[in-house]
Amino acid sequence: MSSQPSENPQDIIELIIKKLDETVLKKAIDEPIDTAAKNFKHNCQKKQNSMQLQNILSGFVKHVYRHGINVAFAPDDILAHTISLLDRYYQGNYSNGHTAAILDAINGGSDDVKIVLHRIAEIIKTVERKKYINGIFKSSIDISDWYLRCRIVEYLLSKYKSHMAPALYKCHPSQLVDEIPCLLSNIISSTSTLQQAIDLL
């Protein structure tokens, strides 16, 4: 049996959809991160200064990556990574970024710290899901095979017409070859929403 990836657009799309099923993503990413976050221990006093809180937040990120994602950060990397993660993604009560996370945590003691840690766990899930999804697309579709990508777009446009914006049908498949991940993400999202609605009936 050949170990070469399939060149059949239907096979490729079905494999990607299978790998990106929500239950797979939850098991691979969300559940390990949730478990690691729940097991994180810290000694948060009522009055913490910003440096102490920064140590708690970076310690939490290190713990989640080490025990939830199995990535070992070097001690020098974790603080810079935590600050970068917060500056890019953290949305606080009154502001955004690393400073906002520190201020949210400093205002009320251990309960506020728990809220901030929960938000950080959700950020890490989002970031790791993006990495995982990007990896699935790149390992499943040969980006050097332009004709195959055109055939994949043709397949998506014909098979999932009801999940696509009408404007896409005015495009030639060659115009959409770089948008396959976006098209497929929208299809997966809309079919998942539809299935949830059916399950509620």
Secondary structure, 3 states (H helix, E strand, C coil): CCCCCCCCHHHHHHHHHHHCCHHHHHHHHHHHHHHHHHCCCCCCCCCCCHHHHHHHHHHHHHHHHHHHCCCCCCHHHHHHHHHHHHHHHCECCCCECHHHHHHHHHCCCHHHHHHHHHHHHHHHHHHHHHHHHHHHHHHHCCCCCHHHHHHHHHHHHHHCHHHCCHHHHHCCHHHHHHHHHHHHHHHHHHHHHHHHHHHHC
